[in-house]
Amino acid sequence: MSSISITMSPFFVLIILSLLSLSSSTSLDSKSTYIVHIKHQNKPDIYSTHHEWYTATLSSLSTIGSNSNPLLYTYTSSYNGFAASLTPQQVDELIKYDSVIGIYQDTLYQLHTTRTPEFLGLQTHSGLPIGLVNETLNKRLHNIIIGVLDTGVWPESKSFDDTGMPDIPKRWRGECESGKDFASSLCNKKLIGARSFSKGSYMAMRKKNDKGSAIVSNSPRDTEGHGTHTASTAAGSHVANASFYGYASGIARGMAPQARVATYKVCWEKGCFSSDILAGMESAIEDGVDVLSLSIGGLSGPYFQDAIAIGAFAAMKRGIFVSCSAGNSGPEPKSVANVAPWITTVGAGTLDRDFPAYAVLGNKDRYTGVSLYSGKGIGSEPVGLVYNKGVKSNQSSSICTPGSLDSKLVRGKVVVCDRGVNARVEKGVVVKKAGGVGMILANTAQNGEESVADRHVLPAVAVGEITGDKIREYVGSDPNPTVVLSFGGTVLNVKPAPVVAAFSSRGPNNLTPQILKPDVIGPGVNILAGWTGAVGPSTLPTDTGKSPFNIVSGTSMSCPHISGLAALIKAAHPKWSPSAIKSALMTTSYTVDNTNTTLRDSSVGAISTPWAHGAGHVDPQKALSPGLVYDAPPNDYITFLCSLNYSLEHIQTIAQNPNVNCYRKFSDPGQLNYPSFSILFGSKNMVVRYRRTLTNVGDANSVYNVAVDGPSVVSISVKPSKLVFRKVHEKKRYTVTFVSKKGVAINDAFGSINWINSQHQVRSPIAFTWSK
């Protein structure tokens, strides 16, 4: 493999509890995997490479055996340092070396797990918006490479068919690795790269005496389905007659079907370890990807301890757009992940497509839910209905956890199961094992009115909290409750849509509250895309069925939608920076649904806020021509970091530059030229003033006037109120001042700043927070 010669600055490190029995004199339990931050520029001339230097440094440790090599990975592009398996004594010895900046513990990250193109307005056969299909743009999109870090890829999927694709771009430096059940010849002109990184995961499992279970297939092959689903969502080829057991039938395609795909398998059965994630990002950067898509998250610590944030900074410096999932911990406040401002953080919303299923109670009340059940139904005759509030073996039978149901009570009946604790599909397995013939999966307050369809193992209908409460009340009040379940297939043009998913993680940003997160939402509920041939759609051991497609929900699904859209924008505007692409996606997003009503939040059934939807739901057609963008070069992010009271070493770690200083820093992190505003008021801070810079990417001689919307308890003034751009790429600054009234009794409120002319609306959301 050829590599890029890039001068990187000192970078830092993390740790991963893993195990490496490389020395016979050291017990397995005493070793862990560490990521070591090295003064990159201090490499002695006697060593030709950093890898050689790191190997020699480790071999010099007094407790390293002569036949032992604890080095796992060498990082030069995503990070300055290496990962190694060491004992605590070796760490104590290594930290004393002058070239070592720090040794930090790594963390375990987790996955955040064909109607979409039409819903987003990508209605042409090419996948490009109407009016933008031309030979030049198609050729440019063939030159865009999307790197997906996930569980690998199922290369035989038709979503990676390369029919009609031209030769691979000459600038591509990646490769298609061969491994267990994976020949390098499986890659093609569509799937141009496939790699795997498992050392961190393997060592961790060895330490737990769980050898091999975490590494089912030590190759790029996807044995879980998640990676194939995300990669095909971002850039899958057109596949006719696609469906999931008859549901969602039609043409399946990714957001950027002409783009290339490169996959990096960094997630295994137990999760995704930082050492593997950094190695994957390192390879993707060196290989030459244009977009990085990571549906992974978990860490909420400072940026200098977050492998994804650090690797994303390295990518951003090289012009690579990075999209990450916001997480599936909603509707809990402050649960949003991947909040670094150089990352585009994506929440999830619904489509205008649904899979209705019906429950008709014995009192003739008819309720609508959702389901992907495709087997034999329970017939048209009423069946007994039961809801168990009791507890068996310390497990709530109302939740239908394994072993909680009494077969004498549920045999031959439909069981109402509360959502939560265990997997939705597993509840059906529990019901079936106990002799039940059907299930109503009822939401609780945690999930509100969110509707997530699943392929259940028995006839089942999932309903929202309100309906669930009515059904529970009926069962409790009727001496002989009954129900009939039926299934309605696929329905389009559902209203309202989009609706923010209850599971989508929420702001405020717990790490840097002056930066509004998530940035945007995209389709993430009941998404049809490619799937692995290794496991059934539910991934349960009892699911022996196989399907080339699956319908899955999560911010893991919304993230690759935005990655694909970023590829489209990159193709149309090759010179735009990652921050300009993010700005275009954010400022053109919409905040009304298809009934022309303000976006709603399925967790509460009420109006959504920017804590849930960020700037709004993406609109690709408008994002390709935003008029103005909020651009931010890498140095602006360094200035931002300097305002966080991090040590200079920590900032140099993230920036990968030993020469970085903080002579210039913002007085407030919110001074970053970001496309949204998060305003923090306090008893001693009733006035907040920010300055922003807009760049004209529209026509010359463009004039914009400002429109401000905000709560009555805040005064908002923008100066100047008119911006005149004589030239393309001309920059103009404005200052906005927010003044809070005294004695405000609320905790938060929202508004917007909108720069408008006859062609464009450049909208920035505002979130206000009052600390008491």
N, C-alpha and C positions, 0 to 999 in steps of 0.2 A: 504494500500500500504506500503510495506517495503521501507526503504530508506537507502542510503549509509551514513556512518558516515565519513565525510571529514572535516578536519580542514582547514577552509578558512580564508583569511585575510581580512582586511577592504576593503570594496568595495564601489563604489560610486553610483551616482544616477542621474536620469533623471526625466523629467516631462512630463505629457501629459495633454493637455487641455481637460478635461473631467468634468463631474459633478456628484456629489453625494449628493442627498438630504437626508442625514442621520440624520440631526439635524433639528428639526422643527423651531429652532430659527434662522437658517441661510438660506438665500435665495439661490436658485439653482444657480443663475448666479454668485455667489461669490466663488463657490468652483471649484477647478480643481484637477486633479490627479497629484501627485508628486511621484517621485522615490527618496527615501532618502538613502543616503550613511551613514552607521553606522560603528563605531569602533567595529567590530564583536567580537573581543576578550575581550571586556569590559563588557560582560554580567554578571550581578550580580549572585552570587550563589543561591540566593533565587528563581530564575526563572529556571525551568527545561528545557525550550526551548527558542530559540530566538523569536519564534512567541509569546510566553507568555510575554516575555520582551517588545517586540514592542507594543503589545496590552496595556500593563500597561503604557508604555511611552506616548502613544497617549491619553489614558484616563486621564492622569495627566494634559493635557493642559486645561487651565482655561475656554476655550470656547467650549469644547467638552461636549455635553449633556450626561446625565447618561445613556440614552437608545441608545446611538449612538456608532457605531464601524466603524470608517473610514478606517480601515485596509483592503486593497484589496488583496495584495500578500506579502508573506514572501519569500525572496531569501536567499539561503545559498550556492548553488552550482554554479549558473551562475553569482552571484553578492552578495555582502554583504550589505543587507539592506532590504527595504520594499517599497511597493507602497501604497499610501493612498490618500484619497480625503480630501483636506484641503482648508481652506480659507487663504487669504494672511496674516491675523492676526495670524492664527495658525502656518503658516510657519515662521513668524517672531519670534514667541515664541519658536518654535521647534529648530530653527537654533542656539539658545543660549545654548542648551544642550551640555555638554562636549563630549558626546558619538556620536554626529552628526558631520560628516565630511563635508557634503555638501548636498544641496537640489537643484536639477537641473530640468529644464523643459524638458519634453519628446517631442518626435517628432512623426509625422505620417509618416509611411513608406508605400510604394505602391508595388504591385506585378509587376514584370517585364514580363508583358505578351505581317513497318515495314520494311521502307527501311533502317533505320539507322544501325541495327546490321550488315547487309551485307556490307554497305558502310565503316564501321569501321573495317571490317575483322573478325567479330564475326559470322562465317558462319555455325557453327555446331548447331545441334538441342538443345544442352544444353546451347547455348549462349556463351560458352567459346571458345577462339581462338583454331584453329586447332593445334594439337600437345600438347595441355595442358588439354585435357579431360582425367581425371583419377579419380578413386574413392576417393582418398585422397582430391583432390582439390574440388570435388563436396561436400564432407562432410564438408570441411572447409567453403565453401560458404553458406551452410545451417546454419552455426553458425554466419554469418555476419548479422547485423541488421542496416538497413538504416532508419534514422529518417527524416521525411519530414515536415517542418514547412510551412504551406500554408493555403488553404481554407477548409481543411478537406478531406474527402474521401467518395466515393460512393461504399460501401462495396459489393454491388451486382454485380459490374463489374466483368466480367470473367477474367480480368487482375489480380484479387486477388484470383483466384481459388487455393486451396491448395492441389489438387490431387498429390499424391506422395511425399508430404513434410513430413519429419520426425517430431518427437515431438519438441515442442518449447524449445530452449536452457534453461537449468535450471537457468542460471545466469540472465535471463530476469526478471526485477522487475516492468515492466510497467503493464498497465491495459487497458481494453476496456470499456470506460464509456458508460453508458446508458443515453439517453436524448431524446428530441423530435424526433420522427421518427427514433430512433436509439437504437436498443437493443444490449446489450453487447454480445449476442450470435452471432452477425453478424461477429465478428472477428473469425479468424481461425488460422491455422498453417502458413499461408502466411501473412495475415494482423494480426499481433500479438498484436497491440496496436492502440488505437484511443482515443485521448483526445481533449478537447476544452478549450480555454481561451478567455473569452469575457468581463471581468470586465472593462478593460480600455476602450474598444470600447463602451460598454453599457453606462458608465458614460459620455463619451464624447457626445453621442447622446442625453442623458437626458438633458445635459446642453444646447443643441441646440433645446430642445423641439421636438426632433425627435425620440421619444420613440419607441424602437422596430424595427425601419426600418433598423437599422444596424445589428440587430440580427435576421435574418430571421429564423434560426434554431439553437437554443441554445444547440447544440450537435455537435459531430464530423462529422455529415453528411455534405457533400459538396453540396451546392446549387448553386455553380457558375461554377464548372467544372475544374478550374485551378489546384486545389490540386490533383484531381484524375488523371489529365493529367501528372503532374510532378511525382507523386508517381509511376504510371505505366510505365513512361519512365525510371525511375531509376531501377525498379526491378519487372516489371509486368511479370506475368506468360505467357506461350505460349498460344495464342488464334488463332485457325485456322479460315480461311475464314473471316478475319477481313477486313473492308474497311470503307470508309466514302462516303456513297451514290454511291458506285461503284468505287470510286477513291482509289488508293494506296492499292489495294486488295492483300491479302497474309496472312502470319503469323505475328501477332503482338506480340512483346515481349520486355521486358525491357533489360537494359544493363547487369543486374545481375539477371536473372530470378529465380535462386535458393536461392537468399537472402531473408531475412525477411523484412517486411515493418511495420513501426510504424508511424502513422500520428498525427500531433499536429496542431489543427486548431487555428491559431492566427490571421487570416485575415478575415475580414467581409466586408459588402457591402461598407463601406466608406474607407477601407484600413486596415492597420496593425499598432496597437499602441505599443510603446516600452514596456509598462508594460506587455502587453500580450505576446510579443515576448520573453522577458526575462523569463516570467513564463513558456513558452513553452520550451525554451532552458534548463531551470532549470530541468524540468521534464524529458526531453530527456537524459540529462547527468545522472540523478539519475536512470533512467530506465535501462540504459546500452546499448545505441546505439553505433555503431562503426563509423558510418558516419552520418553527418548532412548535409541536403540539404535545402538551403534557396534561393528561387527565389524571393527575396524581397530586396528592397533598397530605398535610398532616401536621407540619411544624408551625407553631405560632410564636416562636422565639424571635430574637433580633435577626436582622438580615445577614449578619456576618456568621450566623450559625445555621443558615438555611441553604442547603445544597442547591435547591432549585433556584433561589434568588441569586445566588452567586454565579451559577452556570448561565442563568438568563442574562445577567449583566454582561458576561463575556460575549454572549451571542449578540446582544443589542449593540455592543461596541462595533461589531462587524456587520451591522445592518440587517441582522436576522430578527424577524418578528417572532415574539414568543407569546403563545396563548396558553393559559392554564385554567383549569376548572376551579370554581369558587368553593366547591365542597358540598356535601349532602347533609349538613348538620342543621339545616333550617327546620322550623322557623326561629330557632334560638338566636337572640341578638348577639352580635359580636362573634359570630361563628365563621365568618368568611376567611378562607385560606388564600395563600398566594397573593399577598397584598402589596408586594413591591411595586412601585409606580412604573418601573420599566417593563412590567408584565401586564398583559391584557387579561383581566380577571373576569371570567364568564359565569353568570348564573343561568338558571334554566326556566323556560316557560313552556306552555302547551302549544300544540298545533290546532288547526281547525279540522282535525280528523279525530274520530273517536270510534270505539268498539263497544257499542251499547249492549247491555244485558239487562234482563228484567226480573224482578221478584214481585209476584202477585200474592199478597197475603190472603189468609182465609177470610178476612173482613172486606175483601175486594179492593183494598188499597194497592196501587201499582207503583212501584218505585224503579227508577232507572239507575243502573250502575255501569260498570265496564268489565269486560272479560275477554280473554283470548282462548278460552276453552274450545277445543275442536273435536272432542269425542262424542260419544253417545249421551244424550241428555237424560233427564229423569222422567220424561213423559209429561203429559198434560194434566194428569190427575194430582190433586194436592197431596203433599207429603208432610209428615210431622216436622215441626220446627222446634229446635231446642237452643237455649242460651244458658250456659252453666256459669253461675257466679261463684260456685264453691271452689274449694281448694283441695287438691289431691297431691300428696307427696311434696308438699311445700311449693307446688307450681299452680299458677292460676289456670283453671280450666277455661275461663272466659277468653284467655289469650291463645289457647290451643297450643301450648308447648308440649314437647314430646312426653308421653306418659301421663298427661294431665286429665285425659278424658276417660270417663267410665263407659265402657262399651255397652253396658246394660241400659244406659240412658240415651245413647246416641245411635245405636244400631238401627239402620233403616231410615234415619232422619237427616234433615238438613241442619247443620250446626252453624250458629252465629259465632264468629270468632272476632275478638277485638284485635285491631292491628297493633303491632309493636312487639318488641323483645326479640322474637325469632322471625325468620324470613317468611314473606307472604306465602310463597308456594309451599314451604315446609308445613305451614298450618294445614293445608289441604291434605298433605301426606299423613299428618297426625289424625285428621278426621277420618280419612279412608282406612287407616290401620285400625281405628276403633270401631269400624263398621258403619260409619256415616256414609250417606249417598250424595251429599252435596254440602256446599258451604256458602255463607254470606260473610264476606270479609268487611267488617265495619270499622271505619276510621274513628279515632278518638280526637280529643282536642289538639293533640300534637300534630296531626295531619290535616285537620279541618276538612275542607271540601275537595282536597286533591284526589284526582282519579288516576290511578296507575293500573294498566291492564297487564295481566300475566297469563301465561299458558299453564293453567292449573291441571292437577292430576285427576281431578273429578269435577263435575259441574259446579262452578263457583261464580259468584257475582261480587265485585268490590263496590262499596258504596261510601259516600261521604259521611261526615259526622252527624249532620242533621238527620239524614235518612236513617243512619245507624241507630240514632237515639229513638226514632219512631218505631223501628223494628224491635229494638230491645223492649220498649214500653209495651208493644203489642204482645210479645212473647210472655211478658210478666203479668199481663192482665187477662189474657185469654186462657181458659182452662184446656183448650185443645187447639193450640196454634198450628197452622199449616202454611205451606207456601208452594208455589209453582215457579220454577226457574226456566228462563228461555233466553236465547241469544240472537242478537240482531246483526252480526257481521260487521261491515265497515261503513261508516257514515262520514260524508265530507261536508264542508262548509258549516261546521259546528260554530255556534255563537254562545257566549263571547269567546274570543281567542285573539291574541294569546292571553293566558292567565299565568301569573307567577307561580311556579311549583312550590308547594309547602316545604319540600325537602331542600330546596335551593338555599345555600348558606347566606346569612344576612350580615349587613354591617350593623353598627359602625365598625370601622377599621380599628381593631384592638391594639395594633402595633403602632400605626401612625395615624391617629384620628383626623389629622388635617388633610388626609388624602381619602376621598370618597371611594369606597369599594362596596360591591362589585362595580366593574366598569359598564358592562352591558349584560343583557340576557339574550339567549338564542334558544332555538328549539331543543328541548331536552326531555320531553315526556313522550313515551310510546314511539320511539324512533326505530324505523326499519333500516337495517344495514347488514352487511356481510357477517358471517359467523364461521367459527371453526368446525371442522368435521370430526374433532376429537371428543367432544362432549355434547350432550343434549342441551337444548335452549335454556333449561332451568339451572343447569350445572349440578343438579342433585344427582347422587349416585343411582337413584331409582329411575332417573329419566334416561331411557335408552334410545329415545327418538333422535333423529338427526335432521337438521334443516340447514340449507345454505344461507339462510337469513334468520335474523332474530329481531324481535321488538324489545327494546331495552330503554330504561329511563335513568336519568342522572345528569349531574353537571358534566360527567364524563362524556355524555353525548352532545351537550351544547358546546363544549370547548372545541371539538374538531369542526363544527359548523363555522365557527369564527375563524379557525385556522384556514379553512378552505376559502372563505370570503377574503381573508387577508391576502391569499395567493392571487385571487382575482384582481384586487387593488394593486398589488405589486406588479402584476403583468401589465396593467393599464398605466401605471406610474412607476417605472423601474427605479427612478431616482429618489422616490420618497423614503424617508427614514421610518423606522418602526413606530416612533411617536407620532409621525404625521398620519400613518395608516390607522393607528389607534384613534387619533383625533377624528378622522373621517368617519370611522365606525360609530363613535360616541355622539358627535354633534349632529349627526343625521338620524339618530335613533328616534323611534316614536314612542309616545306614552299614552296612546289611545288604542283600544281594541277594534275589532271589526264591526262593532256596533257604534263606533265613534264615541265611546265612553272611556273615561280614564281607566288605565290598566288596573285589574283587580288582583288581590292576593288570595290564593286558594286556601291558605292556612287560616285566615280569619273571615273570608268571604266579604271583605271590605276593600276599600281603595288601597292600592299598593303605593309604596314610597320608594325613593331612591336607595334606602337601605336594602331593599329587596331587588329592585330592577336597575339600579345604577342610573345611567343616562337614558335607559329605555331598551326597547327591543330593536335589534339591528335591522337596517333597511339597505340591502346591498346596492340597489340601483342609485339611491341618493348618495351612498358612501363613495361611489365611484366619481362623484362630482360634488364635493362638499362646499366649494366656494372658498372657504377659509380653513386653515388648520392651526392648531396649537402645537408647534414643533418644539422639541427639546433635545439638544445634542447631548452626548455622554457627559460632558463637563457640567451640564446643568444638574444631572443626577448626583454627581460628586458634590456639588454645592449643597444639594438637598441633604446628602448623607452627613455633611459637615454640620448641619443644623440639628442633628439628632443626639449630640453629646456623646458620640462614639469616640473611642480612642483613635488616634491617627493610624495605628497599626491595623485596627479593624477596618477602617475606611480604605486603606491601601490593599487590604485583603480582598474586599469586594471589587475595588477598581482595578486590581491587578497591576498596580503601578506604584513602585517604591518612591517615586518623586512627587506623589500627590501631597499637597499641603492644604490647610484650611484657612488660608489668608482671606479667601472669599467664601462666605457662607450666608445663607438666608437667616434673617432674624426670626423666621417662623417657617417650618417645613411647608406650610401651605403656599409659600411664595413660588414654589415650583410652577412652571408654565404648564399647568395641567388643564384638561378640557372640562373639569368639573370643580366645584367648590365645596369644602366642608368647613363650616365656620364654628369655632368654639368660643362661646361667651362665658365669662365668669364674673364674680362680684367685683373684681378689680380690672376686668377686661371687657368693657362694654362697646368698644370700637375696634373693628378689625378692617385693615386696609390691605388689599392685594393689587399687584400689577400683573397684567397679562400681555402677551405679544401674539398677534395674529399674523399669519402669512397668507398672502393672496395666491391661491392656486386656481383661481377662476379667470375671468376675463380682465383685461386691462380696463382702466377707467371705471372700476366698480365702486359703488357707494353703498354703505351699509348703515342703517340706523338701529339703535339699540331699543329693545323692549324688555322691561323688567317686571318680574312677577315675584311677589314675596308676601310673607305674613304681615298683618297689621302692626305687630309688635317690633318690627325691624324696618328701619329706614335704609334704603339702598340707593346709592347715587353712583353713576358711571360717568367718567370724564375722560375723553370727550364722548358725547353721545352719538357722534357721527364719525365714521371712518371712511376716508377716500383713498382708494388704491389706484394710482396712476399706471402702475406697471404690474405685470405678472411676477410673482415671487417677492413683491415688495412687502415689508413688515411694518406694522403699526401697533403702537402700544396704547393700552387704556388702563385706567386705575378705577377700581371699584371699592367703595367704602360702605361697610355694614355697621349700623349703629343700633344697638338694642335699647329698647325702653327699659326703665327700671321696674323692678318688681314683677318680672315675667313669671307667670305661674306654671307654664308648660315646660316640658323637658326637651322637646324637639319640634321643628317645623321645617317646611320645605319651600323652595321657589326655583326660579330660573333666570338666566340672562340669555337673551336671544338677539343675535345680530342678523338683521333681515334686509333683503332687497327683493326685487321682483323675481329672482331666480332661486334664491337660497335662503334657508333658515339655519343659522349656526347656533345651536342651542346647548347651553351648559346648565346642568342641574345644580341646585344649591341645597345643602343640608345644614340646618342650624341646630346646635346643641347648647343647652344651658346647664352648667354645673352648679349645683346648689351648695 
